[in-house]
């Protein structure tokens, strides 16, 4: 727990002052002074992933530090905008404050109480109205291009489903998956990189759609698969090395035997 004597307002003011000092044209940090929105954006994305990783690892000791890094990114962008005469940190805070109040009339206004499903529906309706105000028209408007590709695919298909453009059930998605696999097989003989890219992309897009239909997040699914692969690969490597050799010196058959042994060990009851 944080020290009760610490003031959130005071610490935020301190952070804003630090950011201003780092960007000071005369006395600031040479690296920080030359950054711009484009150069900082990749760090913003990276810090968001590090927050997600700390949460996934249940590392709540590291989480305050990771959240601080993410907050610093917000402050960084706000400072650069203020220098350019665009907006400042107060504008950023005001925007999110106003938005939260506007989108929660059942909490901050006199609207009737809502359950979680009703709030989700109202939230999406509010977002649609805001996109219309910004003249972002079309069912797919406003889905960020910068999202991870699997996440964006799921969001795009969710938007399409709202207007009825969707497979009725999971079985039809699986049928489409089989179709895409066959189309990929047909392109393998020519090995045209452009065609293979297109077909593999179609396959991944359908898989993201399948995850959505199953009420699963495709990024979470793939992240779980990545971690499972790492866990099993490391165990396989240890198993091979325990026999006095290395993976590099082992045949594929030897590695496959070790891989299957690791999988079998995982399935054994504790």
C-alpha positions in Angstrom: 0.0 0.0 0.0 1.2 3.6 -0.7 2.1 6.0 2.1 -1.1 7.8 3.1 1.0 11.0 3.5 1.6 11.0 -0.3 -0.8 13.2 -2.2 -1.8 12.0 -5.7 -2.2 15.6 -6.7 1.2 16.6 -5.5 2.9 13.6 -7.2 1.1 14.4 -10.4 2.3 18.0 -10.3 5.8 16.7 -9.6 5.6 14.5 -12.6 4.4 17.3 -14.8 7.3 19.5 -13.6 9.8 16.7 -14.3 8.5 16.3 -17.8 8.8 20.1 -18.4 12.4 20.0 -17.1 13.3 17.1 -19.4 12.0 19.0 -22.4 13.5 22.4 -21.5 15.2 23.7 -24.6 18.2 25.0 -22.7 18.8 22.6 -19.8 16.7 19.5 -20.7 17.8 16.0 -21.6 19.3 15.9 -25.2 17.3 12.7 -26.0 14.0 13.9 -24.6 14.3 17.3 -26.3 14.4 15.8 -29.8 11.5 13.4 -29.5 8.1 13.9 -31.2 4.7 12.2 -31.3 5.8 9.7 -33.9 9.0 8.7 -32.1 7.3 8.3 -28.7 4.2 6.4 -29.9 6.0 3.0 -30.1 7.1 3.4 -26.5 3.6 4.2 -25.5 2.4 0.9 -27.0 5.3 -1.0 -25.4 4.5 0.4 -22.0 0.8 -0.6 -22.3 2.0 -4.2 -23.1 4.3 -4.2 -20.1 1.3 -3.2 -17.9 -0.7 -6.1 -19.4 2.2 -8.5 -18.8 2.5 -7.5 -15.2 -1.2 -8.2 -14.7 -1.0 -11.5 -16.6 1.9 -12.5 -14.3 0.0 -11.3 -11.2 3.1 -9.2 -10.4 1.4 -6.6 -8.3 4.7 -5.5 -6.9 5.9 -4.4 -10.4 2.5 -3.1 -11.5 2.8 0.4 -9.9 6.1 0.9 -11.7 4.6 -0.3 -15.0 1.5 1.9 -14.6 3.8 4.8 -13.8 5.7 4.2 -17.1 2.4 4.3 -18.9 1.3 7.5 -17.2 4.6 9.1 -18.1 3.8 8.4 -21.8 0.5 10.3 -21.4 2.3 13.2 -19.7 5.0 13.1 -22.5 2.5 13.4 -25.3 0.6 16.1 -23.4 3.8 18.1 -22.9 4.7 18.0 -26.5 1.2 19.1 -27.5 1.4 22.0 -25.0 4.7 23.1 -26.5 3.0 23.1 -29.9 0.1 25.1 -28.7 -2.4 22.2 -29.3 -3.5 21.2 -25.8 -2.2 20.4 -22.4 -2.5 17.7 -19.7 -5.5 19.4 -18.1 -7.3 19.1 -21.5 -6.5 15.4 -21.5 -7.8 14.9 -18.0 -10.9 17.0 -18.8 -11.7 14.9 -21.9 -11.7 11.6 -20.0 -13.6 13.1 -17.0 -16.3 14.5 -19.2 -16.5 11.3 -21.2 -16.9 9.1 -18.1 -19.6 11.3 -16.7 -21.4 11.5 -20.1 -21.2 7.7 -20.6 -22.4 6.9 -17.1 -25.7 8.8 -16.6 -26.9 6.0 -14.4 -24.1 6.9 -11.9 -23.7 10.7 -12.4 -27.1 11.6 -13.6 -30.8 10.6 -13.2 -30.9 7.7 -15.7 -32.3 4.4 -14.4 -29.9 1.8 -13.0 -28.3 -0.5 -15.6 -26.9 -4.0 -15.4 -23.6 -4.8 -17.1 -25.1 -5.8 -20.4 -27.3 -2.7 -20.6 -24.3 -0.5 -19.8 -22.3 -2.2 -22.6 -25.1 -1.5 -25.1 -25.4 2.1 -23.9 -21.6 2.5 -24.0 -21.4 1.4 -27.6 -24.4 3.6 -28.5 -22.6 6.6 -27.0 -19.4 5.8 -28.9 -21.4 5.7 -32.1 -22.9 9.1 -31.4 -19.4 10.5 -30.7 -18.0 9.0 -33.9 -20.9 10.7 -35.8 -20.1 14.0 -34.2 -16.5 13.6 -35.4 -17.9 12.7 -38.9 -16.6 9.2 -38.7 -19.3 7.4 -40.6 -19.7 3.8 -41.5 -20.1 0.7 -39.4 -16.4 0.1 -39.2 -15.4 3.7 -38.5 -13.2 4.4 -35.5 -11.5 0.9 -35.1 -7.9 2.0 -34.7 -5.4 0.8 -37.3 -2.7 0.7 -34.7 -4.3 -2.1 -32.7 -2.7 -5.6 -32.7 -3.9 -7.3 -35.9 -5.8 -10.1 -34.2 -7.5 -7.6 -31.8 -8.5 -5.4 -34.7 -9.8 -8.3 -36.7 -12.1 -9.3 -33.8 -13.3 -5.7 -33.4 -13.9 -5.3 -37.1 -16.0 -8.5 -37.2 -17.9 -7.5 -34.1 -18.8 -4.2 -35.7 -19.9 -6.0 -38.8 -22.0 -8.4 -36.7 -23.9 -5.5 -35.2 -25.5 -4.8 -38.6 -26.1 -8.5 -39.3 -23.0 -9.3 -41.4 -22.0 -12.4 -39.4 -22.1 -16.2 -39.5 -25.1 -17.6 -37.6 -23.1 -20.1 -35.6 -19.6 -21.5 -34.8 -20.0 -24.5 -37.2 -20.2 -22.1 -40.2 -17.1 -20.3 -39.1 -15.3 -23.7 -38.8 -16.5 -24.5 -42.4 -15.0 -21.2 -43.5 -11.8 -22.1 -41.7 -11.6 -25.4 -43.6 -12.2 -23.5 -46.9 -9.4 -21.1 -46.1 -7.0 -23.9 -45.3 -7.8 -25.5 -48.7 -7.2 -22.2 -50.4 -3.8 -21.9 -48.7 -2.9 -25.5 -49.7 -3.7 -24.6 -53.3 -1.2 -21.8 -53.2 1.7 -23.7 -51.7 3.0 -25.2 -55.0 3.5 -21.7 -56.6 4.9 -20.3 -53.4 4.1 -16.7 -54.4 4.8 -14.6 -51.3 2.0 -12.1 -52.1 -0.6 -14.9 -52.5 0.6 -16.8 -49.5 0.5 -13.6 -47.4 -3.1 -13.0 -48.6 -4.2 -16.6 -47.8 -2.5 -16.8 -44.4 -4.0 -13.4 -43.5 -7.5 -14.8 -44.5 -6.9 -17.8 -42.2 -5.8 -15.6 -39.3 -8.8 -13.4 -39.8 -11.2 -16.3 -39.7 -9.5 -17.6 -36.5 -10.0 -14.2 -34.9 -13.6 -14.3 -35.9 -13.9 -17.8 -34.4 -12.5 -16.6 -31.1 -15.1 -13.8 -31.1 -17.9 -16.2 -31.7 -16.7 -18.3 -28.8 -16.6 -15.1 -26.6 -12.8 -15.4 -26.4 -10.2 -12.7 -26.9 -7.9 -13.9 -29.8 -4.8 -12.1 -28.3 -5.4 -13.9 -25.0 -5.7 -17.2 -26.8 -2.5 -16.7 -28.7 -0.7 -15.3 -25.6 -1.7 -18.5 -23.8 -0.4 -20.6 -26.7 2.9 -18.7 -26.7 3.4 -19.3 -23.0 2.5 -23.0 -23.3 5.0 -23.4 -26.2 7.7 -21.7 -24.1 7.0 -23.8 -21.1 7.0 -27.1 -23.1 10.0 -26.1 -25.2 12.1 -25.2 -22.1 11.1 -28.5 -20.4 12.0 -30.4 -23.6 15.4 -28.7 -23.7 16.1 -29.7 -20.1 15.0 -33.2 -20.8 17.4 -33.5 -23.7 20.3 -31.9 -21.9 19.8 -34.2 -18.9 20.8 -37.0 -21.3 24.1 -35.3 -22.0 23.3 -33.7 -25.4 21.8 -30.4 -26.8 18.9 -29.6 -29.0 21.3 -28.5 -31.8 22.9 -32.0 -31.7 19.6 -33.8 -31.5 17.6 -35.2 -34.4 14.0 -34.1 -34.9 12.8 -37.5 -33.9 14.7 -37.2 -30.6 13.2 -33.8 -29.9 9.7 -35.0 -30.8 10.0 -37.9 -28.4 11.1 -35.4 -25.6 8.2 -33.1 -26.6 5.7 -35.8 -26.3 7.2 -36.9 -22.9 6.7 -33.3 -21.7 3.1 -33.2 -22.9 2.4 -36.6 -21.2 4.0 -35.3 -17.9 1.7 -32.3 -18.0 -1.4 -34.5 -18.3 -0.5 -36.7 -15.3 -2.7 -36.0 -12.2 -0.9 -34.2 -9.4 
